[in-house]
Amino acid sequence: MAKTDSKKEGDGPKKDKHEVVVGEHSNVTISYTGTLDDGEVFDKSEDANPLSFKMGEGQLLPEFEKELVGMKLNSEKKIRLTPEQAYGERNENLIQEMPLNLFEGKLTPEKGMSIMFNMQGRRLYAKVLDVKKETVLLDFNHPLAGKPLNFQVKVLEISND
């Protein structure tokens, strides 16, 4: 008599009950490449120099972290963040003119230069858009503001300690 395999619905590969997935408070190590829509790479980690962080501590964009939750070890995923999910839309109110003498004795602003300010314990970065006779035009928008961001991510390590 020939033997036949009869499978009931729900049969199939059994999932390991102990399979580790990224949780909301996991310690995670990933490699990733971040690109703009035109393919320009704006950030990248190499497998030899991956990014390690604890989920939920505000080290990464919140929407990026949400996309990592549930990923398994060695899994890969494409993530796309809208400007609102990333660094927001560009805000013209964040382009400000400041007196040139504010920089005297500290640095000489030049067009295209990035400058860091310490304001009430926070670091703010600005790009010098123009230098005039008595003023400097600064853009305090994040360099990636107004841009959708694309990521290719691979989970290298997960610890839920």
Secondary structure, 3 states (H helix, E strand, C coil): CCCCCCCCCCCCCCCCCCCCECCCCCEEEEEEEEECCCCCEEEECECCECEEEECCCCCCCHHHHHHHCCCECCCEEEEEECCCCCCCCCCHHHEEEEEHHHHCCCCCCCCCCEEEEEECCEEEEEEEEEECCCEEEEECCCCCCCCCEEEEEEEEEEECC
